[in-house]
Amino acid sequence: MELKALRAQIDAIDNDMLALFVRRMEVVNDIGALKAAAGLPVADPAREAELLARITAQAPTELKAPAGELFTLLLRLSRERQGSAAGEIGYDV
């Protein structure tokens, strides 16, 4: 397969990932609003540990560490977004 065709595949995957990221952040925003209304903290270390364990268990061996890094970043962005929804910080996606 040619480089141009492979890059086109990557571009399509990136578009899909962006759409999923936006969708995830919309749900995260809703979660942040619910947590704020209930007086719950943004951070949920047990939930985050559970998610990271599930993701790394599902990832192929050679991608476990990078998958963990990716989802660690997503969790940080999610906490920031929830904090923004709760009025805790000025971060907005």
Secondary structure, DSSP 8 states (H G I E B T S, - for coil): --HHHHHHHHHHHHHHHHHHHHHHHHHHHHHHHHHHHHT--S--HHHHHHHHHHHHHHS-GGGHHHHHHHHHHHHHHHHHHHHHHTTSS----
